[in-house]
Amino acid sequence: MNTSHKAGFVTIIGCPNVGKSTLMNALVGERLSIITSKAQTTRHRIMGIVSGDNYQIVFSDTPGIIKPLYKLQEKMMQFVISAFTDADVFLLITDVFEDMQLDEAYIDKLKHSGRPVLLLINKIDVAKQEVLEQKVLEWKDKLPQAEIFAVSALKKFNIDKIMDRIIELLPPSEAYYDKAEFTDKSERFFVSEIIREKILLNYKKEIPYSVEVIINSFKEDEKIIKIQADILVERDSQKGIIIGAKGALLKKTGTMARKEMEQFFNKQVFLELYVKVDKDWRSNENRLKNFGY
């Protein structure tokens, strides 16, 4: 084994809306995790891989930690628990505005994990110095072994310093993935995430949380990628809201998604969207398994 090569798994955890996905994308340099201002944007455990000549970091972006209200949320929290088991380093993300709502059970897990914990206090670009200092004191008391960094994921402030520290902490190991790869997810996965992000941006209330996106076909040739996808909702009334008057809202969502896919794949995309009702899919064990939860 090449003992000078280091590799390991870095698990990103935190409450919803503290900037985990923005941070992951800043660290990986690719737009892997969808980012919106709505809670529970990330539903899966998404891996982002960063490789250098003598290291490989496998980042895991996990769903924001919540108390589950229905079966889908239970499955989302299982992704968080699984990410605890193989972590070599933890990145605990909080921000200057958060009221330290992280469940004590997770803080306890971090305390007794035997793994290094880097605590990143995010959004310092919009915070007063005294607020930041108070947060640092609170967290030192709550999680004494953590190394604390003040960061701005949006402005990429202190990102290089965090990367250097992670590399220092990685164990000696061969690479886990091919050095050319930057994620463990498929192209279809990213297509569905892009569509889901546009739904989160364009629709209010419970609609985005009742939606799942299924990619039925993904056909690529030299010039164009042709994609057909279904947007699943739980009720007929939600179907009408997604489509909008004369199909206007669905068209807007599709256009936004297509433009982003064209940037992502650097190729022309033809996107066809249909809306279908799949009653109570969020509470159906078999349906959730089919959707990868």
N, C-alpha and C positions, 0 to 999 in steps of 0.2 A: 504493500500500500504506500502511496505517496504521502509521507507524514507531514510535508509542508503544505499540503492542500487541506482546506477547511470547508466544511459544509454542515448545514443544519436547518432546522425548522424554527421559524420565528412566528409566534402566534400573536395576532393583534386582537385585543379584547377591549370592551368598554360598553357604556350605555348608548342608547340610540342618540344620533345627532351630535356627537362630540367630534366628528370629523375623521372617523376611522378609514372610510373609503377614500377620502381625499388624501389622507396620509399614505395609504397603500399605493395609490397612483403616483404620488410624489416620489416614493421610495423606488418603485419599480420602473417609473418612467413610461408606462403605458397606461391607457385608460381602461383598466381591467374591471373595476368595481363601479357600478352605476352610482351616481351622486345626485341626490335631490335633497330638499330641505325637509322632506317627510320622514317620520320615524319608520323603522323596519324596512328601509330600502333594500338592504342586503338580506336575502333569504337563505342563501347557500354559503358553504365554506368555499371561498375562492382563493386559489393559490396563485401567487405571482412569483416568478423565478428571476433572480438577478445573479448573473455569473460573471466572474472575472477569471484571470489566468490561474489564480491560486485559491479561489473560493467560490462557493455557491450558496446563496441565501434563498430558502423557500419560505416566502411570507404566506401566512393564512389570514385572510380577512374574514371575520366571523360576523354573524348577525348581532345587532345590538342586544345586550342582555335585558330581558324583560320577564315579568311573571306571565306565563302562558295562559291565554284565555280560551284557546281552542286547539284542535289537533295539529293544525299547520304550525302554530307557534311552538307547540311541544317539540315538533320535529326540528324546528329552527334552533331551539336550545340544545338539542342533541348534537348538532354540528359544533356548538360552542364547547360542549363537554368533550367531544372527540378530539378537538384541537388542543385540549389541555394535556392529553395523554402522550403526544409525541413532540411537545415543544422542547427545544433546547434553550430558547430565550423567549421571555414574554415582553410584549410591548403593551402596557396598560395606558389607554388613551382617556384623558379627561379633558375638560377645558376650563377656562377661567370663570365661566358662568354656571357650571354644573354644581348642584347642591349635594354632591357626593352621595348619589342615590344607589351606587353599586351595591348589590346584595352582599351582605356580610359573608355569606357562604363562599362567594367567589374570592373575596379578599383573603379569607382563611385558606382557600386552595392555593393562592399565590404565596402566602406566607410559608406554607409547608411543602411547596413544590420542589424545593432544593434546586431550583433553576434561577438564573439571574432575571431580575425584573427591571426593565427600563420604564419609568413612569413619565409619560409625555404630557405636559400641560399645554394644550393647543389653544389657538386663537389669540395669542398674545399680541398680535398686531392691532387688536381692537380693545385692549385692556389697559387699565391704569396699573402702574408699578406696585402700588400698595396692595391692590387686589391680588396680583400675582404672588407677592411675598406671603400674603395670608394663606393662599392655597398651598404654597410650598410647605409652610409650617404644619398645616392640617394633615397633609399627606405624609410628612415625615413621622408624625405621631401615629398615623394609621398603618403605614406600611414601611417600617424603619429600614428594611434591607434594600428598598428600591433606590435606584439611581434616578434622580429627577432632572429632566430637561425641559426648558421652556421652548416651545416650537410654534411656528405658524405653517401648517401644512399648505395653506393656500398660497402664501408668499415664499414657500420652500426655505424658511428660515431655520437653521440648525439641522437640516436634513443630512448634509454631508457628515456632520459630527456624529449623528446617530448611526449612519451607515458604517463609519469607521469603528465605532464602539461595538456594533453588532459583529463585525468581522473579527474583532479581537476576542469576542466571547464564544465564537463558534468552535465546536470540537474538531479535532483532526478527522477528516473523512474524505472518501472519494465523492464525486458529484452524484447526486441522486437522479438527476435528469440530464438529458442531452443539453450541452451548453447553448445550443441555438434556441431552445424552447424558452418562452416567457410565461407560460401558464399551463395548468393541467386541464383546462377546460377546452371544449370543442368550439369550432366556429359557430355551430348552431346555438350553443349556449349563449354566446355573446350577442347573437342576433335577437334571441328572446329577451335578453336583459336590456338591450337598447329599446326594443318596443315597450317593455314594461316601464322603463324610465320615462318615456314620453307619455305614457298613461298616467304615471304619478304626477307629471308636470301639468297635464291638461284637464284632469278631473278632480273633483273635490270629494270630501267626506269619505264614506267607506268604500267608494267605487274601486280605487286602486288596490285595496287590500282583498277585494273579492275576485281579483283577476289572476288568471294564469295564462301564459302564452305558450302555445304548442307550435313547433316548426314542423310542418308536414313534408315540405320538400326544399332542398337546398341544392341547386344545380349550377355549376360554374363552368364556363368555357373561357376562352382567351379574352373576350371583350366584356362579358356581362355575367352577373350572378343573378339567377332567378330564384326568388324565395316566395313560398306560400305559407302563411301562418294563420292559426286560429287564435282569437282572443276568447278565452272561456270566462263566463260570468256565472253567478249562482242563481240569478232570477231574471225573468223576462223584462221586468222594469229596468234592470241594469243594462240589458242589451240595448234598449231604446236610448238610454243616456249615452252609452259609448258611441253609438252610431250618430246621434245628434240629428237636428233638423235637416232633412234632405241629404243625410250622410256627411254633413260638413265637418263634424268633429272627428269622425273616423278618418276622413281624408286628411285633415290637418295633422293628426297623430301619425298617419302613414307617411306623409311627406317629410315630417321632422325625423322620423326613424330612418327613412331611406337616405336622407342627406347625411346623417351621421354614419350609417353603414358604408356609404361611399367613401367617407373619410377614413373609416376604420380599415376597410379592405383595399383602399386606393384603386377602386374599380367601379364601373357603372353597376347599379343595382336596380332590378325590377322587383317591386314588393307588392304582393297581393294579400290583403287582410280580410278575414271573415270573423264575425262575432257569433259565438254559439253559447247556449245555456247548458251548464252541467251542474245540476242542482246539488248544493251543499258539498262541493268537491273539497272544501277546506277541512271538513270533518270526516271524510271518507278515507279510511286507512289504505285501501287498495288503490284509490285514485292518487293519493299522495305518494305512494310507492312508485306508481307509473310516472309521476312527474319528477322523480329523483329525490324525494324527501325521505 
